Amino acid sequence: MIIRRSCTGLIVNAKFLEQTPHTKRKYKIPHVSIEFSEGLEQTHDIQSICNEVFTALADQGSFPNAAAIEVRAVPVAYFRVGTEPQTFAHARLSLMSDRDDATRLRLNQTIPGVLEKALPDVASLTVQEIEMTAATYAKRVL
């Protein structure tokens, strides 16, 4: 087994990548990781927010297989933001580098709308795009 370390620090099985060229892969991401200030899960339905982000991305028509979309959310216990109240939600949208600019923009503009509607009282809402390359990405789905 050949193993290398990707730029994100994740271990990737290079043999898997060699056997599954990006152009033949069944699943094309996006992945959304939402970090939020701990305690928001007490006042907001975080699972519902994940479901809403998932549906909003699926409805864009950019992903022929909705199984490619993954949305996760994790609370952050220790933080400091420059706003009051001391609350935040930060979404990272990971997309493959082969997406055109118009699609990237449309997808990036989708998430803030969902977060603003679901978290109207949260002081800081941000979205960051992460560009991923097929050469360092691997996925196994049952």
N, C-alpha and C positions, 0 to 999 in steps of 0.2 A: 504494500500500500504506500502510495506517495502522498505525503502531507506537506502543505506549505501554509504559511501564515499570510492572511490577506491584510489589506491596509486597515481594516476595522479591528484586527486582532483576533478574528474568528478563525478557527482551523478549518481548512477546506480540503476535502479529498480530491486531489488533482486528477486521479484516475477517473472518478465520477465525472468530472468536468470534461475530460478528454472523450469519454464515451457518450456524452450528452451535449452536443454542440447547441449553442443558443438558438440557432435557426430551427432546430428540430424539437425544442422543448415544448411540451404541452402547455405549461403554465408560464405566464408572464406576469410579473408582480405589478401591482403596487403593494407595499406594506406601509401601514401607518402605525407608528408608536406614539402614544400620547402619555406624556408625563403630566401629573397634576399635583397640586399641593395637597398633602395628606389632610384629611378631614372633609374634603369635598364629597367623598363617597358617602358621608353621613347626611348630606343635604341634597345630593344630586344622584340620579340613577346612571352610574358610569357605564353599566352594561348596555343600557338604552342608547347612550351616546355612541358607544362602539357600533351598535346596530345601525344607527342613523348615518354614521360616517360610511360604513360598509354599503348601505343602500344608496347613498348619494354618489359614491364612486361607481357602483354597479350601473346606476342609471345614466351615467355619462356615455355609455356605449363604446368606451375605449378598450374594454376587456371582454373578449368573446366568451370567456369562461370565468364566471364569478368565483369559482374555487381558487382562482389565483390571488384574490384579494384577501389580505390579512390585516386585522385591526387589533391592536393590543393597547391596554392602558395600565399604568403602574403609578401608585402614589409615591411621592417624594417626601420623606420625613423631614429632611434638613435642607433649608433653602432661605434665601433672602431676596426679595424683589424690591424695586424702588417705588412701588405703588401701595396705596391703601385701598381696600383691605389687602393683607398679605396673602393673596391667592393668585394662582396662575394655572394655565393649561398650555402646554407646548406640544405641538404635533410635529413629528418628523415623517415626511412623505418620501418613501424610497421608490424611485423609478429607474428602470433600465435606461441606459444612455441613448438607446435608439429611438426614443420618443421625440417627435417634432415639437418645436417651441409652442405652437398653438395648443396642442394637447397638454403639454406640461403646464401652461398658464391656466387652462380651463380646470385641470385637476387641482392645481394649487389654490385656485379661487373657490373651489367647492368646499373645502374643509373649514375655512374661517366662518362661512355662513352657518354651517351646522353647529360649530362651537358657540358662536354668538347667540344663536337661538336657544341652545341647551344650557348655556352657562352665562346668562345675562348679568349676573352679579359678581362674576369673577373679574378681578382687576386687570390681569394681563393675559391676553390670548395671542399666541404666536404660532406660525407654521413655518417650517424649514424644509426645503427639498434636499434630499440626498440623492446624488446620481450614482447609480450602481453600474458596474460593468459585468458583462456576461462571463468574462474570463475568470472572475473571482467569486462568482455566485453559484451555489449549488442548492438544490432542493430535492427532497424525496417526499412523495405524497403517496399514501396508500389508496 
